[in-house]
Amino acid sequence: MTEENTPEPSGNDVPPDHLSVNPRNPAFDAEALQRGVGIRFKERVRTDIEEYSISEGWVRVQAGKTMDRKGQPLTIKLTGPVEAWFEDLGDNPPIAKKG
């Protein structure tokens, strides 16, 4: 049983290797973010990721409510296995992961 609105998997159905939610960052991709990107970091689904890199195995998360001198949230870099997928593809989307 398939839904009519579910797109067929293609090469564009895997999120980019490096993505950021900050528009000032070169890894920012509004089109990918509009689709919704799910992130699993160290076997746990996370919703607080500011930036990630699958190939390098790290994520950046906000460090509390602390801001830098330019008003941007301070982030910390955590290393470990990262997996990403587009949330608009339903229950079994293609997953981008290292390896």
Number of C-alpha atoms within 10 A of each C-alpha: 3 7 7 6 9 10 12 7 11 8 7 9 19 19 24 18 18 18 23 20 16 14 10 8 11 10 17 16 16 14 8 17 16 11 14 15 17 18 24 17 20 12 11 10 13 12 11 11 18 17 20 27 22 23 15 14 17 17 25 18 18 17 12 10 8 12 13 9 8 6 8 11 16 15 19 13 13 13 15 12 18 24 23 24 22 24 18 16 18 13 7 9 15 17 16 19 18 13 5
